Amino acid sequence: MKKIDPKDWIPSDGMILEENALRIVKSLEHELVIAGPGAGKTELLAQKASFLLQTNECKFPRKILAISFKKDAARNLKERVEMRCGQELALRFDSLTFDAFALQIFSRFKNALPEHYLCSDNYEVVADEGFILGLYEEIDASFVRNSLSYFDERDSYKLRKLLPFHYSIDFKNGIGNDPSENVRYQVWQKILQAETVLLTYKSIMLLAEQIILTNPKIKQYLQATYQYIFLDEVQDTTSLQYNIFKNCFLNSDAKFTAVGDDKQRIMKWAGALDTIFEDFENDVGTSRTSLDMNFRCAPRIVELLNYLSEHLLKKTEKAIANPKWDKDHGECLVWKFSNPDEEKEKIYLEIQRWINQDNVQPRDICILVKQQLNRYAGDIIEYLNSKGIFARDESQYQDILSDELSLFILHFLYLVSGKEHRDSREYSLNFFINISQAQDDTSLLRLTKEFSSQIKVFQEKIKVLSFDEWWGDFLKWIFSYALEANYPKYNNDAFLSLTIQNIKTLISTDLNKSGLDLQSSIESIFGLSSIPVMTIHRSKGLEYHSVIFIGLEDGAFWTYQNQQDEDQCAFFVALSRAKERIVFTFSNIRADYYGNIRSQSTESIDEIYAVLKNSGVVDFE
């Protein structure tokens, strides 16, 4: 691809960037960007990647590494870069989560660990950390009982207190004089020497960090590979994540661009650093640049966000609404109900009106809850489905829909089903080219022909073979290519098997539903006609035409008095997902965690209601 002179480079798709954004895109120095919701943080990074690659300011063959907090954010950024600068250049852009980055280091170089931290190739990545508490109690029950006597009796609270201690291990010291450190060391040995090694992503991050700290050549390899490092949603970064970033790249010739928003700090419960912005400034030697434009939200919602930011979060900076909007555009509503039955009926009628009269697609309507989704939205999902408006718990699909192999399978089979869809063809073909490792135009042409040929092959197979038969043939075809070469996470057999099994189960289950063919099954999995229902934390980085937040009540914000800042930020995040309409609901009564009907109040979150009332933007119904 012909190099573009930096002076001649312009943003792709005719996009016009605000002055600060354009400067950051073209900057070859360290940058820290503070940008609120809808400011285009992802687009900024995509345009910057395009600039660096198209101008060769990121010198060939070196690459750009973008690290995001969520898998869907990492995938979204990768897709944007591919769209803006093409497949060839996008091969030099790696977009990963912190977990995926650490896993790549661990899976490729785990044999370089010090001897007492080596583990077998038979390992599994697990989300449930409960087994760790069991190991401590097995090795030294008195330690758990006495040394950590401040633990609550419930295992969940014990584990919550134990984990920071478990993950603070200093790998360099090994066994020391401190009895508690010795217990911790023995637990780690028990984990790593097991026949099947169970590793959490935090464990993998610590092991990956140790690989870097004890192997200068591996560190040099990473620094030689990546010339630019992007950190997305930096406000969510934990100390473990920040340490691996620093140990890999700080004091190298790499240049860093970090973007985030201190008004969206909702991951403190997961260990997000309070001082991450200050730490980055001090460690890297840069200062903050703010982006002021809100491209997402209608002016009335921007006005409410600004009022909330000033009077609740005590932030002085104000966002500017995109001039494309009429200044009075946007709806901010609070609906109050006597009971949940009134609530779900009103929600159904309004959603029906939005779809039928306003032509809003179901997929562009989102129902949010703070936590305990089934408690607050379970009955609403069932009621909407009974009325012919399909809604679903999106958490059951988000992980699959952010996994590269799963997405390839879904998009490819969508084409096999007979549905010609540009996005599906583009995604699945690019994935196929990646695992085929094509190097020239001749190879690309051959692979494109094979891709189209295989679509026809499997169109015939699904007509005459059982699901298990054509599925087996499909996997044989895919696995005949170098899947692991471009996607190292699939080197782990257990992870790969689980990924394949999950997507197979999802497709086969939908196919077995009455009246569903392959096309309908894929569309159902993608949720093309379903209203997504999720928690605030799951919604981070997403946007919808209309958002309904269920339960603006003390019961939902039961942590408010203990973590006021985080809950205020969560409210801010919920509000900022909406492009044109945001609704908050309150019910006088609602079932508690145990199913008992309780009266609800707003006393604890009275200041949130005060902000809504005093803003002059919100209508109460």
C-alpha positions in Angstrom: 0.0 0.0 0.0 1.3 3.4 -1.0 2.5 5.6 1.9 0.6 8.8 2.6 2.6 11.9 3.4 1.6 13.0 7.0 0.8 16.5 5.7 -1.7 15.0 3.2 -3.4 12.6 5.6 -7.0 13.3 6.4 -9.5 11.3 8.6 -11.3 8.6 6.8 -15.0 8.5 6.0 -15.0 12.3 5.7 -15.0 12.6 9.4 -14.3 16.0 10.9 -12.4 15.8 14.2 -12.4 18.6 16.8 -9.1 20.5 17.0 -7.7 18.6 20.1 -8.7 15.3 18.7 -6.9 15.9 15.4 -3.8 17.0 17.2 -3.8 13.8 19.3 -4.4 11.6 16.2 -1.3 13.1 14.5 0.8 13.2 17.7 4.0 11.1 17.9 4.4 11.7 21.6 2.8 10.4 24.8 -0.8 11.5 25.2 -3.4 11.3 28.0 -6.9 12.0 26.7 -9.9 12.8 29.0 -13.1 12.4 27.1 -16.7 12.1 28.3 -19.4 9.7 27.0 -20.1 10.1 23.3 -16.8 12.0 22.7 -15.6 9.4 20.2 -12.8 7.8 22.2 -12.9 4.6 20.1 -13.0 6.5 16.9 -10.1 8.7 18.0 -8.0 5.6 18.5 -9.1 4.1 15.2 -8.2 7.3 13.3 -4.9 7.5 15.1 -4.1 3.9 14.2 -5.0 4.7 10.6 -2.7 7.8 10.6 0.2 5.9 12.0 -0.1 3.0 9.6 -1.0 4.8 6.4 1.8 7.3 6.9 4.3 4.7 8.1 4.9 6.8 11.2 4.6 3.4 12.9 7.6 2.1 11.0 7.2 -1.2 9.2 7.3 -4.0 10.4 6.6 -2.7 13.9 3.0 -2.7 15.2 0.4 -0.9 17.3 -0.9 -2.6 20.4 -4.3 -1.4 21.7 -5.4 -2.7 25.1 -9.0 -2.4 26.1 -11.0 -3.4 29.3 -13.8 -5.3 27.5 -13.6 -7.9 24.7 -16.3 -6.2 22.7 -14.5 -2.9 22.9 -11.3 -4.6 21.6 -13.1 -6.2 18.8 -15.0 -3.0 17.9 -11.7 -1.1 17.7 -10.1 -3.8 15.5 -13.0 -3.7 13.1 -12.9 0.1 12.8 -9.2 0.0 12.0 -9.7 -2.6 9.3 -12.5 -0.5 7.8 -10.4 2.6 7.7 -7.0 1.4 6.5 -7.7 -2.0 5.0 -6.8 -5.6 5.8 -3.1 -5.4 4.9 -2.3 -2.6 7.2 -4.7 -3.8 9.9 -2.5 -6.9 10.3 -0.1 -4.6 12.1 -2.7 -3.5 14.6 -3.3 -5.8 17.6 -6.4 -5.1 19.7 -6.6 -7.1 22.9 -8.0 -6.9 26.4 -5.5 -6.9 29.3 -6.6 -10.5 29.9 -5.9 -11.6 26.4 -2.6 -9.8 26.3 -1.4 -11.5 29.4 -2.7 -14.8 28.2 -0.7 -14.5 24.9 2.5 -13.8 26.9 1.8 -16.8 29.2 0.8 -19.3 26.5 3.8 -18.4 24.3 6.5 -18.1 27.0 5.3 -20.0 30.1 8.2 -22.4 29.9 10.5 -19.4 30.6 9.0 -19.1 34.1 11.2 -19.8 37.1 11.2 -23.5 37.9 9.0 -23.3 41.0 6.3 -21.5 39.0 6.2 -23.7 36.0 3.0 -25.5 35.2 1.9 -28.2 32.7 0.3 -27.5 29.3 -2.8 -29.0 30.8 -4.3 -25.8 32.2 -7.8 -24.3 32.2 -8.7 -20.7 32.4 -11.6 -20.3 35.0 -13.7 -17.5 36.1 -14.8 -18.9 39.5 -12.3 -18.1 42.2 -14.0 -20.1 44.9 -11.5 -23.0 44.8 -8.8 -20.7 46.0 -10.5 -20.3 49.4 -10.8 -24.0 49.6 -7.1 -24.5 49.1 -6.2 -22.0 51.9 -8.5 -23.8 54.3 -7.1 -27.2 53.2 -3.5 -26.2 53.7 -3.9 -24.1 56.9 -7.4 -23.8 58.3 -6.1 -21.9 61.4 -4.5 -19.3 59.1 -7.9 -18.5 57.6 -9.5 -18.6 61.0 -6.9 -16.7 63.0 -4.6 -14.6 60.8 -7.6 -13.5 58.7 -10.1 -13.4 61.5 -11.8 -10.3 60.2 -13.5 -12.4 57.6 -17.2 -12.7 57.6 -18.5 -16.2 58.1 -19.9 -16.4 54.6 -17.6 -17.8 52.0 -18.3 -15.0 49.5 -17.0 -12.4 52.0 -14.1 -14.5 53.0 -13.1 -14.8 49.4 -13.5 -11.1 48.8 -11.1 -10.4 51.6 -8.7 -13.2 50.7 -8.1 -12.5 47.0 -6.2 -9.2 47.3 -3.8 -11.1 49.6 -3.6 -14.1 47.3 -2.8 -12.0 44.2 -0.2 -9.7 46.0 2.4 -12.5 46.0 5.9 -11.4 45.3 7.2 -14.0 43.0 10.8 -13.0 43.5 10.9 -13.8 47.2 9.3 -17.3 47.3 9.2 -18.7 50.8 10.1 -16.1 53.4 10.0 -15.7 57.1 6.4 -14.5 57.2 4.1 -17.4 58.0 1.2 -16.0 56.0 3.5 -15.7 52.9 4.5 -19.3 53.4 0.9 -20.4 53.3 0.3 -18.3 50.2 3.3 -19.9 48.5 2.1 -23.4 49.3 -1.3 -22.5 47.8 0.3 -21.3 44.6 2.4 -24.5 44.4 -0.7 -26.6 44.9 -2.4 -24.7 42.1 0.5 -25.0 39.7 1.4 -28.6 40.4 -2.1 -30.0 40.0 -2.8 -32.5 37.2 -5.2 -29.9 35.7 -4.0 -26.4 36.5 -6.8 -24.0 37.2 -5.8 -20.4 36.5 -7.8 -17.2 36.8 -7.0 -14.3 34.5 -5.5 -12.5 37.5 -3.2 -15.5 38.1 -2.2 -15.5 34.4 -1.5 -11.8 34.7 0.9 -12.3 37.6 2.6 -15.2 35.8 2.9 -13.2 32.6 4.4 -10.3 34.6 7.0 -12.7 36.1 7.9 -13.9 32.7 8.7 -10.3 31.7 10.6 -9.5 34.9 12.8 -12.6 34.7 13.4 -12.7 30.9 15.0 -9.5 29.5 15.0 -11.0 25.9 11.2 -11.5 26.0 10.7 -8.0 27.2 13.0 -6.8 24.4 11.0 -8.8 21.9 7.7 -7.1 22.9 9.3 -3.7 22.8 10.8 -4.3 19.4 7.3 -5.5 18.2 5.2 -2.6 19.3 6.1 1.0 18.6 2.8 2.5 19.8 0.6 1.4 22.7 -3.0 2.5 23.2 -4.8 2.2 26.6 -8.6 2.4 26.3 -10.9 3.1 29.2 -7.9 3.8 31.3 -10.0 4.7 34.4 -10.9 1.0 34.8 -7.2 -0.1 35.0 -6.3 -2.2 38.0 -2.9 -2.3 39.7 -2.2 -5.7 38.2 -3.0 -4.5 34.7 -1.0 -1.3 35.1 2.0 -3.1 36.4 2.2 -5.5 33.4 1.9 -2.4 31.1 4.7 -0.7 32.9 6.9 -3.7 33.2 6.5 -4.4 29.4 6.8 -1.0 27.9 7.8 1.8 30.3 11.2 3.4 29.5 11.2 1.9 26.0 11.0 3.9 22.8 7.2 3.1 22.5 4.8 6.0 22.6 1.6 5.7 24.7 -1.9 7.1 24.1 -4.3 6.6 27.0 -8.0 7.6 26.9 -10.5 7.6 29.6 -13.1 9.5 31.7 -12.9 10.0 35.4 -16.7 10.4 35.5 -17.1 6.8 34.5 -15.2 5.1 37.3 -17.5 2.1 38.0 -14.9 -0.6 38.4 -13.5 0.2 41.8 -15.1 -3.0 43.1 -12.8 -4.9 40.7 -9.7 -3.1 41.9 -9.5 -0.1 39.5 -6.9 2.4 40.6 -8.1 5.6 42.1 -4.9 7.4 41.0 -4.5 6.0 37.5 -4.6 9.4 35.7 -2.1 10.9 38.1 0.1 7.7 38.0 0.1 7.8 34.2 1.0 11.4 34.0 3.9 11.0 36.5 5.2 7.7 35.0 5.0 8.7 31.4 5.7 12.4 31.7 2.7 13.9 29.9 -0.4 16.1 30.7 -4.1 15.8 30.1 -6.0 16.9 27.0 -9.7 17.1 27.1 -12.2 16.5 24.3 -15.4 18.5 24.7 -17.8 17.3 21.9 -20.5 14.8 22.7 -21.4 13.2 19.3 -23.8 10.6 20.8 -26.4 12.3 22.9 -29.2 14.7 22.0 -28.8 18.3 23.4 -31.3 17.8 26.3 -29.4 14.7 27.4 -26.1 16.5 27.1 -27.6 19.3 29.3 -28.6 16.8 31.9 -25.2 15.1 31.8 -23.5 18.5 32.3 -25.8 19.4 35.2 -25.2 16.0 36.8 -21.4 16.3 36.3 -21.3 19.7 38.0 -23.8 19.2 40.9 -23.3 15.5 41.7 -19.8 14.5 40.5 -18.3 18.0 41.2 -16.7 18.3 37.8 -16.4 21.6 36.1 -15.8 20.6 32.5 -18.9 20.7 30.2 -19.6 18.7 27.1 -20.9 20.4 23.9 -23.7 18.8 21.9 -23.2 18.0 18.3 -24.6 20.9 16.2 -26.4 18.3 14.0 -29.1 18.1 16.6 -32.0 20.6 17.1 -31.3 22.2 20.5 -34.5 20.9 22.1 -34.1 17.3 20.9 -34.0 14.5 23.4 -36.3 13.1 26.2 -35.4 12.6 29.9 -38.2 11.0 31.9 -38.9 9.5 35.4 -41.8 7.1 35.6 -43.3 6.3 39.0 -45.5 3.3 39.6 -47.5 1.7 42.4 -46.2 -1.7 41.7 -44.1 -3.7 39.2 -47.2 -4.9 37.2 -48.0 -1.2 36.4 -44.3 -0.8 35.5 -44.1 -3.7 33.0 -47.4 -2.7 31.4 -46.3 0.8 30.8 -42.9 -0.3 29.5 -44.6 -2.7 27.1 -47.0 0.0 25.8 -44.3 2.6 25.3 -41.8 0.2 23.6 -44.6 -0.9 21.3 -45.2 2.8 20.4 -41.5 3.5 19.9 -41.3 0.5 17.5 -44.5 1.1 15.6 -44.8 4.9 15.5 -41.2 6.1 15.9 -39.6 3.3 13.8 -37.1 2.5 16.5 -35.6 -0.9 16.0 -35.8 -3.3 19.0 -32.1 -3.7 19.0 -31.7 0.1 19.5 -33.7 -0.1 22.8 -32.0 -1.1 25.9 -33.3 -2.0 29.4 -30.7 -1.4 32.2 -30.5 -2.4 35.8 -27.9 -1.6 38.3 -27.5 -5.2 39.5 -29.5 -8.4 40.1 -30.9 -8.5 36.6 -33.4 -11.2 37.1 -34.9 -9.5 40.2 -35.4 -6.2 38.5 -36.0 -7.2 34.9 -36.8 -10.9 34.8 -40.6 -10.4 34.9 -40.3 -7.6 32.3 -38.5 -9.9 29.9 -41.1 -12.6 30.3 -44.0 -10.1 29.9 -42.5 -8.5 26.8 -41.9 -11.9 25.2 -45.5 -13.0 25.9 -46.6 -9.9 24.1 -44.5 -10.6 21.0 -41.7 -8.1 21.8 -38.6 -10.2 22.3 -36.1 -9.2 25.0 -33.2 -11.2 26.5 -30.5 -11.1 29.1 -27.6 -10.0 27.0 -25.0 -11.3 29.5 -25.7 -14.8 28.2 -24.5 -13.8 24.7 -21.9 -11.0 25.2 -18.9 -13.2 25.7 -19.7 -15.4 22.7 -20.4 -12.3 20.5 -17.0 -10.8 21.4 -15.0 -14.0 20.7 -13.3 -13.9 17.3 -13.7 -17.6 16.4 -17.4 -17.7 17.5 -18.1 -14.6 15.5 -16.5 -16.1 12.4 -18.6 -19.3 12.7 -21.8 -17.2 13.1 -21.0 -14.9 10.2 -19.9 -17.7 7.9 -23.0 -19.8 8.7 -25.1 -16.8 8.1 -23.8 -16.7 4.6 -24.3 -20.4 4.2 -27.9 -20.0 5.3 -28.4 -18.0 2.1 -28.4 -14.5 3.7 -26.0 -12.2 1.7 -24.9 -9.7 4.3 -22.0 -7.3 3.8 -20.8 -7.3 7.4 -20.9 -11.1 7.6 -19.0 -11.5 4.4 -16.4 -8.9 5.4 -15.8 -10.3 8.9 -15.7 -14.0 8.0 -13.5 -13.5 4.9 -11.0 -11.3 6.8 -10.9 -13.9 9.6 -10.3 -16.7 7.0 -7.5 -14.7 5.3 -5.9 -14.1 8.7 -5.7 -17.8 9.6 -4.7 -18.7 6.1 -1.6 -16.3 6.4 -1.9 -15.0 2.8 1.1 -12.9 1.9 0.5 -11.7 -1.7 -2.3 -10.8 -4.1 -2.3 -14.2 -5.8 -2.8 -15.9 -2.5 -5.6 -13.5 -1.6 -7.4 -14.1 -4.8 -7.1 -17.9 -4.4 -8.4 -17.7 -0.8 -11.3 -15.5 -1.7 -12.3 -18.1 -4.4 -12.0 -20.9 -1.9 -14.0 -19.0 0.7 -16.9 -18.5 -1.8 -16.6 -22.2 -2.9 -16.8 -23.4 0.7 -20.0 -21.4 1.3 -21.6 -23.4 -1.6 -20.1 -26.7 -0.3 -21.7 -26.3 3.1 -25.0 -25.0 1.6 -25.3 -28.5 0.0 -24.1 -30.3 3.1 -26.7 -28.9 5.4 -29.4 -30.1 3.1 -28.4 -33.8 3.3 -26.3 -34.2 6.5 -27.3 -34.1 10.2 -26.2 -31.2 12.2 -23.3 -33.2 13.9 -22.1 -34.4 10.5 -21.8 -31.1 8.7 -20.6 -29.4 11.9 -17.7 -31.9 12.1 -16.8 -31.3 8.4 -16.9 -27.6 9.1 -14.5 -27.8 12.0 -12.1 -30.0 10.0 -12.0 -27.3 7.3 -11.3 -24.5 9.7 -8.7 -26.5 11.7 -6.8 -27.3 8.6 -5.5 -23.7 8.7 -3.2 -22.0 11.2 -5.8 -20.8 13.7 -3.4 -20.5 16.6 -0.8 -18.6 14.6 -2.9 -15.4 14.5 -5.0 -16.1 17.6 -2.6 -17.5 20.2 -5.3 -17.8 22.8 -6.6 -20.8 21.0 -3.4 -22.6 21.7 -5.0 -23.7 24.9 -6.9 -26.8 24.0 -9.3 -26.6 26.9 -10.2 -23.0 26.0 -10.6 -23.8 22.4 -12.8 -26.9 23.2 -15.0 -24.8 25.5 -15.3 -22.1 22.8 -16.4 -24.6 20.2 -18.8 -26.4 22.5 -20.4 -23.1 23.6 -21.1 -21.9 20.1 -22.2 -25.4 19.0 -24.7 -25.7 21.9 -26.1 -22.2 21.2 -26.6 -22.9 17.5 -28.0 -26.4 17.9 -30.4 -25.3 20.7 -31.8 -22.5 18.5 -32.1 -24.9 15.5 -34.1 -27.3 17.7 -36.6 -24.5 18.5 -39.8 -25.0 16.6 -39.8 -23.4 13.2 -36.2 -22.1 13.3 -34.0 -22.6 10.3 -30.2 -21.9 10.2 -30.8 -18.2 9.1 -33.3 -17.6 11.8 -31.1 -19.3 14.4 -28.1 -17.1 13.6 -30.3 -14.0 13.6 -31.7 -15.0 17.0 -28.2 -15.4 18.4 -27.1 -12.0 17.1 -30.3 -10.7 18.7 -31.2 -8.7 15.6 -34.8 -8.4 16.7 -34.4 -8.5 20.5 -34.3 -5.8 23.1 -31.0 -6.2 25.1 -31.3 -6.3 28.8 -28.1 -5.9 30.9 -26.5 -4.3 34.0 -24.8 -0.9 33.9 -21.4 -2.5 34.0 -22.2 -4.6 30.9 -23.4 -1.5 29.1 -20.1 0.3 29.3 -19.1 1.6 25.8 -22.4 0.8 24.2 -25.1 3.2 23.0 -28.8 3.0 22.2 -31.6 5.2 20.8 -33.7 4.7 23.9 -32.7 3.4 27.4 -35.0 2.4 30.2 -33.3 2.1 33.6 -35.3 -0.1 36.0 -35.4 0.7 39.7 -34.0 4.2 40.6 -34.6 3.2 44.2 -32.7 2.8 47.4 -33.1 -1.0 47.1 -31.1 -1.0 43.8 -28.5 1.4 45.2 -28.1 -0.4 48.6 -24.3 0.3 48.4 -24.8 4.1 48.0 -23.8 5.1 51.4 -20.6 3.0 51.3 -19.4 3.7 47.8 -21.1 6.9 46.9 -18.7 8.0 44.2 -18.9 4.7 42.3 -22.7 4.6 42.4 -22.9 8.2 41.2 -20.6 7.3 38.3 -22.8 4.2 37.6 -25.9 6.5 37.4 -23.9 8.8 35.0 -22.9 5.8 32.8 -26.6 4.6 32.6 -27.7 8.1 31.6 -25.0 8.5 29.0 -25.9 5.2 27.1 -28.9 7.0 25.6 -28.7 8.9 22.3 -32.3 10.3 22.2 -34.3 9.1 25.1 -33.6 8.1 28.7 -36.3 6.8 31.2 -35.8 6.0 34.9 -38.4 4.0 36.7 -39.5 3.8 40.4 -41.9 1.4 41.9 -43.5 1.9 45.4 -43.1 -1.8 46.1 -40.7 -4.4 44.8 -39.5 -7.9 45.7 -36.2 -8.1 47.6 -33.4 -10.5 47.1 -35.4 -13.3 48.9 -38.6 -12.6 47.0 -40.3 -10.7 49.8 -42.3 -7.6 48.8 -40.8 -4.5 50.3 -41.7 -0.8 50.2 -39.2 1.3 48.2 -37.8 4.7 49.0 -35.5 7.3 47.6 -34.1 8.6 50.9 -30.5 7.3 50.4 -30.3 8.6 46.8 -32.3 11.8 47.4 -29.4 13.9 46.0 -29.7 12.0 42.7 -33.4 12.9 42.5 -32.7 16.5 43.5 -30.3 16.8 40.6 -32.9 15.4 38.2 -35.6 17.7 39.5 -33.4 20.8 39.6 -31.9 20.3 36.1 -35.0 21.6 34.4 -34.6 18.9 31.8 -36.4 15.9 33.3 -40.2 15.3 33.1 -41.7 13.3 36.0 -44.8 11.2 35.2 
